[in-house]
Amino acid sequence: MSLKIDQDHGRFRQIVRGRIRQNLRKYISQGELVGRKGKDLVSIPIPQIDIPRFRFGDKQKGGVGQGEGNPGDPVSADDKHPGQGQAGSGEGEHILEVDVTLDELASILGEELELPDIQDKGKNKISNAHDRYSGIRRVGPESLRHFKRTYRQALRRMISSGTFRAEAPVVVPIPEDKRYRSWKTVTEPVANAVIIYMMDVSGSMGDEQKEIVRIESFWIDAWLTRQYKGLESRFIIHDAVAREVDRETFFHTRESGGTMISSAYKLCAQIIDNDYPPAEWNIYPFHFSDGDNWSMDDTLSCVDILKNQLLPRANMFAYGQVESPYGSGQFIKDLKEHFSQDDRVVLSEIRDKDAIVGSIKEFLGKGK
């Protein structure tokens, strides 16, 4: 019975997974999942799925549930109470909320967008300690007793002492025969990563542009969390000056003023120098802007910082340009001019929410 239930539950999870995949692009573009994220789970509304279940009626009410039934018999004999309200022709809406782990959600994202696994670095530096059962010893808790080793030792003792009888092969271990599994602490290399998000919050970046950044950042986080055991996120906002903030401030701050992108790149390089040795960390700077910058001199300063400080340390540098009615969009053109042959620089133009899916694939599709 338990096996049957497990099989049914497995089939239901496959149906749910298929529904999520079918509607994934809608979820991404509309941002429905971002606000439903818990610690390790995301609550997803799945339409048009009903869970099969039994409903038991009162005893002695008749119907096909009592004795043999005939064609045309009602399922329940207790059908004397008509429904309330007017009859309608429309179909009712059936929505079921299911909890999906972030790892499973990222797996669906990877399958749908055909994302490759990350080719990480730094595994030889960062280690995670855990216990591994690797030997046998004479003492230990009964929960770790090794049955085969104990039996073998008892059999060997009885044969050598002449107490074993082949016609009545009963082996009775004594305390000296007991053997227990032993363990040792081993270290395994693990890969850690940091995402450094940078966002232009000058007057030309409105709420719609920030919403696009918020949705895309959620899915980038989901995928990279699946790839790395330890993932940290840092947040930088900038207009004419840059400062590090928490996640809440990053997505909800209202700023204005001019734009000097180099201030964010300098702060990003400083954070890497202080906290994330490149030999031990997989580093992902992501910058989102509408493409306006204060001057060409500042753009050249950005190019210099990228070439000499950020790119030598990072797995990749991602720049997403969010279309704004007030931004010139020039910055991505300048980056293309200077880095068109450098595959460490990934550029993406995000015209609206419908372009988020393509942008995520552009950023993560190379497996860096």
PAMARMAR-954006 format. One record per residue (C-alpha): x negated, y, z; residue number from 0. Coordinates in Angstrom, 1 decimal. Layout:
<recs>
+--------+--------+--------+-----+
!      u !      v !      w !   n !
+--------+--------+--------+-----+
!      X !      Y !      Z ! NUM !
...
+--------+--------+--------+-----+
</recs>
This chain:
<recs>
+--------+--------+--------+-----+
!      u !      v !      w !   n !
+--------+--------+--------+-----+
!    0.0 !    0.0 !    0.0 !   0 !
!   -2.8 !    2.4 !    0.9 !   1 !
!   -4.6 !    1.6 !   -2.4 !   2 !
!   -1.4 !    2.3 !   -4.3 !   3 !
!   -1.0 !    5.7 !   -2.5 !   4 !
!   -4.6 !    6.6 !   -3.3 !   5 !
!   -4.0 !    5.7 !   -7.0 !   6 !
!   -0.9 !    7.9 !   -7.1 !   7 !
!   -2.7 !   10.8 !   -5.3 !   8 !
!   -5.6 !   10.4 !   -7.8 !   9 !
!   -3.2 !   10.6 !  -10.8 !  10 !
!   -1.5 !   13.7 !   -9.3 !  11 !
!   -4.9 !   15.4 !   -8.8 !  12 !
!   -5.6 !   14.7 !  -12.5 !  13 !
!   -2.3 !   16.3 !  -13.5 !  14 !
!   -3.1 !   19.3 !  -11.3 !  15 !
!   -6.6 !   19.5 !  -12.8 !  16 !
!   -5.1 !   19.5 !  -16.3 !  17 !
!   -2.7 !   22.2 !  -15.4 !  18 !
!   -5.5 !   24.4 !  -14.0 !  19 !
!   -7.6 !   23.9 !  -17.1 !  20 !
!   -4.7 !   24.6 !  -19.4 !  21 !
!   -4.0 !   27.9 !  -17.6 !  22 !
!   -7.6 !   28.8 !  -16.7 !  23 !
!   -8.0 !   31.6 !  -19.2 !  24 !
!   -4.8 !   33.2 !  -17.9 !  25 !
!   -6.1 !   32.9 !  -14.3 !  26 !
!   -9.4 !   34.5 !  -15.2 !  27 !
!   -8.0 !   37.4 !  -17.2 !  28 !
!   -5.3 !   38.1 !  -14.6 !  29 !
!   -7.4 !   37.6 !  -11.5 !  30 !
!   -4.7 !   35.5 !   -9.8 !  31 !
!   -7.2 !   33.3 !   -7.9 !  32 !
!   -9.5 !   36.1 !   -6.5 !  33 !
!   -7.0 !   37.0 !   -3.8 !  34 !
!   -6.3 !   33.4 !   -2.9 !  35 !
!   -9.8 !   32.4 !   -1.9 !  36 !
!  -10.3 !   31.0 !    1.6 !  37 !
!  -13.6 !   29.8 !    3.1 !  38 !
!  -14.0 !   26.8 !    0.9 !  39 !
!  -10.7 !   26.5 !   -0.9 !  40 !
!   -8.7 !   28.4 !   -3.5 !  41 !
!   -4.9 !   28.3 !   -3.4 !  42 !
!   -3.5 !   28.0 !   -7.0 !  43 !
!    0.1 !   28.4 !   -8.1 !  44 !
!    0.9 !   25.5 !  -10.5 !  45 !
!    4.2 !   25.9 !  -12.3 !  46 !
!    6.5 !   23.0 !  -13.5 !  47 !
!    5.1 !   20.2 !  -11.3 !  48 !
!    7.4 !   18.4 !   -8.9 !  49 !
!    6.1 !   16.0 !   -6.3 !  50 !
!    8.1 !   12.7 !   -6.4 !  51 !
!    9.6 !   11.9 !   -3.0 !  52 !
!   12.4 !    9.8 !   -1.4 !  53 !
!   15.4 !   11.4 !    0.2 !  54 !
!   17.4 !    9.1 !    2.5 !  55 !
!   21.1 !    9.5 !    2.9 !  56 !
!   23.4 !    8.6 !    5.8 !  57 !
!   24.2 !    4.9 !    6.4 !  58 !
!   27.4 !    3.3 !    5.1 !  59 !
!   28.0 !    6.0 !    2.5 !  60 !
!   28.0 !    3.7 !   -0.5 !  61 !
!   26.4 !    4.6 !   -3.9 !  62 !
!   23.7 !    2.6 !   -5.7 !  63 !
!   21.5 !    2.7 !   -2.6 !  64 !
!   23.9 !    0.2 !   -0.8 !  65 !
!   24.3 !   -3.2 !   -2.5 !  66 !
!   24.5 !   -3.7 !   -6.2 !  67 !
!   25.4 !   -0.8 !   -8.4 !  68 !
!   27.2 !   -0.6 !  -11.7 !  69 !
!   26.5 !    1.7 !  -14.7 !  70 !
!   28.0 !    5.1 !  -13.9 !  71 !
!   27.9 !    4.9 !  -10.1 !  72 !
!   26.7 !    8.1 !   -8.5 !  73 !
!   23.3 !    8.0 !   -6.7 !  74 !
!   25.1 !    9.3 !   -3.6 !  75 !
!   28.7 !    8.8 !   -2.8 !  76 !
!   28.7 !   12.0 !   -0.8 !  77 !
!   29.3 !   14.3 !   -3.7 !  78 !
!   32.5 !   16.0 !   -2.5 !  79 !
!   30.8 !   19.4 !   -1.9 !  80 !
!   30.4 !   21.5 !   -5.0 !  81 !
!   27.6 !   24.0 !   -5.3 !  82 !
!   28.0 !   27.6 !   -4.7 !  83 !
!   27.8 !   30.4 !   -7.2 !  84 !
!   28.1 !   30.7 !  -11.0 !  85 !
!   26.8 !   28.1 !  -13.4 !  86 !
!   23.8 !   29.3 !  -15.4 !  87 !
!   22.1 !   28.1 !  -18.5 !  88 !
!   18.5 !   29.1 !  -17.5 !  89 !
!   15.9 !   26.6 !  -16.3 !  90 !
!   14.9 !   27.0 !  -12.6 !  91 !
!   11.3 !   27.9 !  -11.8 !  92 !
!    9.3 !   25.3 !   -9.9 !  93 !
!    6.0 !   26.4 !   -8.5 !  94 !
!    3.7 !   24.3 !   -6.4 !  95 !
!    0.7 !   25.8 !   -4.6 !  96 !
!   -2.3 !   23.4 !   -4.4 !  97 !
!   -5.6 !   23.9 !   -2.7 !  98 !
!   -8.7 !   23.3 !   -4.9 !  99 !
!  -12.3 !   23.4 !   -3.7 ! 100 !
!  -14.5 !   26.0 !   -5.2 ! 101 !
!  -16.8 !   23.2 !   -6.4 ! 102 !
!  -14.0 !   21.6 !   -8.3 ! 103 !
!  -12.9 !   24.9 !   -9.7 ! 104 !
!  -16.4 !   25.6 !  -10.9 ! 105 !
!  -16.5 !   22.2 !  -12.5 ! 106 !
!  -13.3 !   23.0 !  -14.4 ! 107 !
!  -14.8 !   26.3 !  -15.4 ! 108 !
!  -17.9 !   24.6 !  -16.7 ! 109 !
!  -16.0 !   22.1 !  -18.7 ! 110 !
!  -13.7 !   24.7 !  -20.2 ! 111 !
!  -16.5 !   27.1 !  -21.2 ! 112 !
!  -19.0 !   24.3 !  -21.9 ! 113 !
!  -21.5 !   25.8 !  -19.5 ! 114 !
!  -24.8 !   23.9 !  -19.1 ! 115 !
!  -26.3 !   23.1 !  -15.7 ! 116 !
!  -28.8 !   25.7 !  -14.5 ! 117 !
!  -32.5 !   25.0 !  -15.1 ! 118 !
!  -33.6 !   26.3 !  -11.7 ! 119 !
!  -37.0 !   27.0 !  -10.2 ! 120 !
!  -38.5 !   27.1 !   -6.8 ! 121 !
!  -37.5 !   23.6 !   -5.6 ! 122 !
!  -41.1 !   22.8 !   -4.5 ! 123 !
!  -41.0 !   25.6 !   -1.9 ! 124 !
!  -37.7 !   25.4 !   -0.1 ! 125 !
!  -36.9 !   22.2 !    1.9 ! 126 !
!  -33.9 !   20.8 !    3.7 ! 127 !
!  -34.4 !   18.3 !    6.6 ! 128 !
!  -32.2 !   15.3 !    7.1 ! 129 !
!  -32.3 !   11.8 !    8.6 ! 130 !
!  -32.8 !    8.8 !    6.4 ! 131 !
!  -32.5 !    5.1 !    7.6 ! 132 !
!  -35.7 !    3.6 !    6.4 ! 133 !
!  -36.9 !    0.9 !    8.9 ! 134 !
!  -36.0 !   -1.7 !   11.6 ! 135 !
!  -36.8 !   -1.6 !   15.3 ! 136 !
!  -36.0 !   -3.7 !   18.4 ! 137 !
!  -34.0 !   -1.2 !   20.4 ! 138 !
!  -31.1 !    1.1 !   19.5 ! 139 !
!  -27.4 !    1.6 !   19.8 ! 140 !
!  -25.1 !   -1.2 !   18.9 ! 141 !
!  -23.6 !    1.0 !   16.1 ! 142 !
!  -26.9 !    0.7 !   14.3 ! 143 !
!  -27.4 !   -3.0 !   14.8 ! 144 !
!  -28.6 !   -4.7 !   11.6 ! 145 !
!  -26.5 !   -7.9 !   11.3 ! 146 !
!  -28.6 !   -9.7 !    8.7 ! 147 !
!  -31.9 !   -9.0 !   10.5 ! 148 !
!  -30.5 !  -10.0 !   13.8 ! 149 !
!  -29.1 !  -13.3 !   12.4 ! 150 !
!  -32.3 !  -14.1 !   10.6 ! 151 !
!  -34.4 !  -13.5 !   13.8 ! 152 !
!  -32.0 !  -15.7 !   15.9 ! 153 !
!  -32.1 !  -18.5 !   13.2 ! 154 !
!  -35.9 !  -18.3 !   13.1 ! 155 !
!  -36.1 !  -18.6 !   16.9 ! 156 !
!  -33.7 !  -21.5 !   17.1 ! 157 !
!  -35.5 !  -23.4 !   14.4 ! 158 !
!  -38.9 !  -22.9 !   15.9 ! 159 !
!  -37.7 !  -23.9 !   19.4 ! 160 !
!  -35.8 !  -27.0 !   18.0 ! 161 !
!  -32.4 !  -25.9 !   19.2 ! 162 !
!  -30.9 !  -25.5 !   15.8 ! 163 !
!  -28.7 !  -28.4 !   14.6 ! 164 !
!  -28.0 !  -28.7 !   10.9 ! 165 !
!  -24.8 !  -30.8 !   11.6 ! 166 !
!  -23.4 !  -27.9 !   13.8 ! 167 !
!  -25.1 !  -24.8 !   12.4 ! 168 !
!  -24.1 !  -22.3 !   15.1 ! 169 !
!  -26.5 !  -19.4 !   15.6 ! 170 !
!  -26.2 !  -17.4 !   18.8 ! 171 !
!  -28.4 !  -14.3 !   19.0 ! 172 !
!  -29.9 !  -13.3 !   22.3 ! 173 !
!  -30.9 !   -9.8 !   23.3 ! 174 !
!  -34.5 !  -10.4 !   22.0 ! 175 !
!  -33.2 !  -11.3 !   18.6 ! 176 !
!  -31.3 !   -8.0 !   18.0 ! 177 !
!  -32.7 !   -5.7 !   15.4 ! 178 !
!  -31.6 !   -2.1 !   14.8 ! 179 !
!  -31.8 !    0.3 !   11.9 ! 180 !
!  -34.3 !    3.1 !   12.5 ! 181 !
!  -34.5 !    6.5 !   10.8 ! 182 !
!  -37.0 !    9.2 !   10.1 ! 183 !
!  -36.6 !   12.8 !    9.3 ! 184 !
!  -37.4 !   13.6 !    5.7 ! 185 !
!  -37.4 !   16.9 !    3.8 ! 186 !
!  -36.0 !   17.3 !    0.4 ! 187 !
!  -36.5 !   20.3 !   -1.8 ! 188 !
!  -33.4 !   22.4 !   -2.4 ! 189 !
!  -32.8 !   25.3 !   -4.7 ! 190 !
!  -31.7 !   28.6 !   -3.3 ! 191 !
!  -30.5 !   31.6 !   -5.3 ! 192 !
!  -29.6 !   35.2 !   -4.9 ! 193 !
!  -27.3 !   37.3 !   -7.0 ! 194 !
!  -27.9 !   41.0 !   -6.8 ! 195 !
!  -24.8 !   42.8 !   -8.2 ! 196 !
!  -25.3 !   46.4 !   -9.3 ! 197 !
!  -22.3 !   48.6 !  -10.3 ! 198 !
!  -22.0 !   52.1 !  -11.6 ! 199 !
!  -19.5 !   53.9 !   -9.5 ! 200 !
!  -19.7 !   57.3 !  -11.2 ! 201 !
!  -16.5 !   59.2 !  -12.1 ! 202 !
!  -16.1 !   57.4 !  -15.4 ! 203 !
!  -15.7 !   53.9 !  -13.8 ! 204 !
!  -12.1 !   53.7 !  -12.8 ! 205 !
!  -10.0 !   51.1 !  -11.0 ! 206 !
!   -9.4 !   49.0 !  -14.1 ! 207 !
!  -13.2 !   48.8 !  -14.8 ! 208 !
!  -13.9 !   47.8 !  -11.2 ! 209 !
!  -11.2 !   45.1 !  -11.3 ! 210 !
!  -12.9 !   43.6 !  -14.4 ! 211 !
!  -16.2 !   43.5 !  -12.4 ! 212 !
!  -14.5 !   42.0 !   -9.4 ! 213 !
!  -12.8 !   39.2 !  -11.4 ! 214 !
!  -16.0 !   38.4 !  -13.4 ! 215 !
!  -18.1 !   38.4 !  -10.2 ! 216 !
!  -15.8 !   35.9 !   -8.6 ! 217 !
!  -16.2 !   33.4 !  -11.4 ! 218 !
!  -20.0 !   33.9 !  -11.6 ! 219 !
!  -20.2 !   33.3 !   -7.8 ! 220 !
!  -18.1 !   30.1 !   -8.2 ! 221 !
!  -20.3 !   28.7 !  -10.9 ! 222 !
!  -23.7 !   29.5 !   -9.3 ! 223 !
!  -22.4 !   28.2 !   -5.9 ! 224 !
!  -21.9 !   24.8 !   -7.6 ! 225 !
!  -25.4 !   24.9 !   -9.0 ! 226 !
!  -27.3 !   25.9 !   -5.8 ! 227 !
!  -27.1 !   24.7 !   -2.3 ! 228 !
!  -27.8 !   28.1 !   -0.9 ! 229 !
!  -26.4 !   31.2 !   -2.6 ! 230 !
!  -26.7 !   34.7 !   -1.3 ! 231 !
!  -25.1 !   37.8 !   -2.7 ! 232 !
!  -26.3 !   41.4 !   -2.4 ! 233 !
!  -24.5 !   44.5 !   -3.6 ! 234 !
!  -25.7 !   47.8 !   -4.9 ! 235 !
!  -23.6 !   50.8 !   -6.0 ! 236 !
!  -25.0 !   53.8 !   -7.7 ! 237 !
!  -24.1 !   57.1 !   -9.3 ! 238 !
!  -27.0 !   59.6 !   -9.3 ! 239 !
!  -28.4 !   57.6 !   -6.3 ! 240 !
!  -28.2 !   54.0 !   -5.3 ! 241 !
!  -27.4 !   52.3 !   -2.0 ! 242 !
!  -26.8 !   48.8 !   -0.7 ! 243 !
!  -23.3 !   48.0 !    0.5 ! 244 !
!  -21.2 !   45.1 !    1.6 ! 245 !
!  -18.8 !   43.2 !   -0.6 ! 246 !
!  -15.7 !   45.1 !    0.5 ! 247 !
!  -17.3 !   48.5 !   -0.2 ! 248 !
!  -18.7 !   47.3 !   -3.5 ! 249 !
!  -15.3 !   46.6 !   -5.0 ! 250 !
!  -13.2 !   49.3 !   -3.3 ! 251 !
!  -15.4 !   52.4 !   -3.1 ! 252 !
!  -14.3 !   55.6 !   -4.9 ! 253 !
!  -17.2 !   57.7 !   -6.0 ! 254 !
!  -17.9 !   60.4 !   -8.5 ! 255 !
!  -20.8 !   62.4 !   -9.9 ! 256 !
!  -23.6 !   61.7 !  -12.4 ! 257 !
!  -25.3 !   58.5 !  -13.3 ! 258 !
!  -29.0 !   57.6 !  -12.9 ! 259 !
!  -29.2 !   53.9 !  -13.5 ! 260 !
!  -32.9 !   53.7 !  -12.6 ! 261 !
!  -32.0 !   54.3 !   -9.0 ! 262 !
!  -30.2 !   51.0 !   -8.9 ! 263 !
!  -33.0 !   49.1 !  -10.6 ! 264 !
!  -35.6 !   50.5 !   -8.2 ! 265 !
!  -33.5 !   49.4 !   -5.2 ! 266 !
!  -33.0 !   46.0 !   -6.7 ! 267 !
!  -36.8 !   45.5 !   -7.2 ! 268 !
!  -37.3 !   46.7 !   -3.6 ! 269 !
!  -34.8 !   44.1 !   -2.2 ! 270 !
!  -36.5 !   41.3 !   -4.2 ! 271 !
!  -40.0 !   42.4 !   -2.9 ! 272 !
!  -38.8 !   42.5 !    0.7 ! 273 !
!  -36.6 !   39.4 !    0.9 ! 274 !
!  -36.8 !   37.0 !   -2.1 ! 275 !
!  -40.2 !   35.7 !   -3.1 ! 276 !
!  -39.8 !   34.7 !   -6.8 ! 277 !
!  -41.7 !   31.4 !   -6.3 ! 278 !
!  -39.0 !   30.3 !   -3.8 ! 279 !
!  -35.8 !   31.9 !   -5.1 ! 280 !
!  -33.8 !   31.8 !   -8.2 ! 281 !
!  -33.0 !   35.5 !   -8.8 ! 282 !
!  -30.0 !   36.8 !  -10.8 ! 283 !
!  -29.6 !   40.6 !  -11.1 ! 284 !
!  -26.2 !   41.6 !  -12.6 ! 285 !
!  -25.6 !   45.2 !  -13.6 ! 286 !
!  -22.2 !   46.5 !  -14.6 ! 287 !
!  -21.7 !   50.0 !  -16.1 ! 288 !
!  -19.8 !   51.9 !  -18.7 ! 289 !
!  -23.0 !   52.7 !  -20.6 ! 290 !
!  -23.4 !   56.4 !  -19.5 ! 291 !
!  -26.8 !   57.5 !  -18.2 ! 292 !
!  -28.1 !   60.8 !  -17.2 ! 293 !
!  -30.9 !   61.1 !  -19.8 ! 294 !
!  -33.1 !   59.3 !  -22.2 ! 295 !
!  -36.0 !   59.7 !  -19.7 ! 296 !
!  -34.0 !   57.8 !  -17.1 ! 297 !
!  -33.2 !   55.1 !  -19.6 ! 298 !
!  -36.9 !   54.7 !  -20.4 ! 299 !
!  -37.6 !   54.5 !  -16.7 ! 300 !
!  -35.0 !   51.6 !  -16.6 ! 301 !
!  -36.8 !   49.9 !  -19.4 ! 302 !
!  -40.1 !   50.2 !  -17.6 ! 303 !
!  -38.7 !   48.8 !  -14.3 ! 304 !
!  -37.1 !   45.9 !  -16.2 ! 305 !
!  -40.3 !   45.0 !  -18.1 ! 306 !
!  -42.7 !   45.2 !  -15.2 ! 307 !
!  -40.7 !   44.5 !  -12.0 ! 308 !
!  -37.4 !   42.7 !  -12.6 ! 309 !
!  -37.9 !   40.4 !  -15.5 ! 310 !
!  -41.1 !   38.8 !  -14.3 ! 311 !
!  -39.3 !   37.8 !  -11.1 ! 312 !
!  -35.8 !   37.0 !  -12.3 ! 313 !
!  -34.3 !   33.9 !  -13.9 ! 314 !
!  -32.4 !   36.3 !  -16.2 ! 315 !
!  -31.2 !   39.9 !  -16.1 ! 316 !
!  -27.5 !   40.3 !  -17.1 ! 317 !
!  -26.0 !   43.6 !  -18.1 ! 318 !
!  -22.2 !   43.9 !  -18.6 ! 319 !
!  -20.9 !   47.0 !  -20.2 ! 320 !
!  -17.3 !   47.7 !  -19.3 ! 321 !
!  -15.5 !   49.8 !  -21.8 ! 322 !
!  -14.3 !   53.1 !  -20.4 ! 323 !
!  -12.5 !   56.0 !  -22.2 ! 324 !
!  -15.0 !   58.4 !  -20.6 ! 325 !
!  -18.3 !   56.5 !  -21.1 ! 326 !
!  -20.5 !   56.9 !  -24.1 ! 327 !
!  -21.6 !   53.3 !  -24.2 ! 328 !
!  -25.1 !   54.2 !  -25.2 ! 329 !
!  -27.0 !   52.2 !  -22.6 ! 330 !
!  -26.4 !   48.8 !  -24.1 ! 331 !
!  -27.6 !   50.0 !  -27.4 ! 332 !
!  -30.9 !   51.2 !  -25.8 ! 333 !
!  -31.3 !   47.8 !  -24.1 ! 334 !
!  -30.7 !   46.0 !  -27.4 ! 335 !
!  -33.4 !   48.2 !  -29.0 ! 336 !
!  -36.0 !   47.3 !  -26.4 ! 337 !
!  -35.1 !   43.7 !  -25.5 ! 338 !
!  -33.5 !   42.2 !  -28.5 ! 339 !
!  -36.3 !   39.5 !  -28.7 ! 340 !
!  -36.4 !   38.8 !  -24.9 ! 341 !
!  -34.0 !   35.9 !  -24.1 ! 342 !
!  -34.3 !   36.8 !  -20.4 ! 343 !
!  -32.0 !   39.8 !  -21.0 ! 344 !
!  -28.4 !   38.8 !  -21.5 ! 345 !
!  -26.1 !   41.6 !  -22.7 ! 346 !
!  -22.3 !   41.5 !  -22.8 ! 347 !
!  -19.7 !   44.1 !  -23.9 ! 348 !
!  -16.5 !   43.7 !  -21.9 ! 349 !
!  -13.7 !   45.6 !  -23.6 ! 350 !
!  -10.8 !   44.5 !  -21.3 ! 351 !
!   -9.7 !   41.6 !  -19.1 ! 352 !
!   -9.2 !   39.3 !  -22.0 ! 353 !
!  -12.9 !   39.6 !  -22.8 ! 354 !
!  -14.0 !   38.3 !  -19.3 ! 355 !
!  -14.0 !   34.7 !  -20.4 ! 356 !
!  -16.3 !   35.4 !  -23.3 ! 357 !
!  -18.6 !   37.5 !  -21.1 ! 358 !
!  -19.0 !   34.7 !  -18.5 ! 359 !
!  -20.0 !   32.3 !  -21.3 ! 360 !
!  -22.5 !   34.8 !  -22.6 ! 361 !
!  -24.0 !   35.3 !  -19.2 ! 362 !
!  -24.1 !   31.6 !  -18.0 ! 363 !
!  -24.1 !   29.7 !  -21.3 ! 364 !
!  -27.9 !   29.5 !  -21.6 ! 365 !
!  -28.4 !   27.6 !  -18.4 ! 366 !
!  -31.1 !   29.8 !  -16.9 ! 367 !
+--------+--------+--------+-----+
</recs>
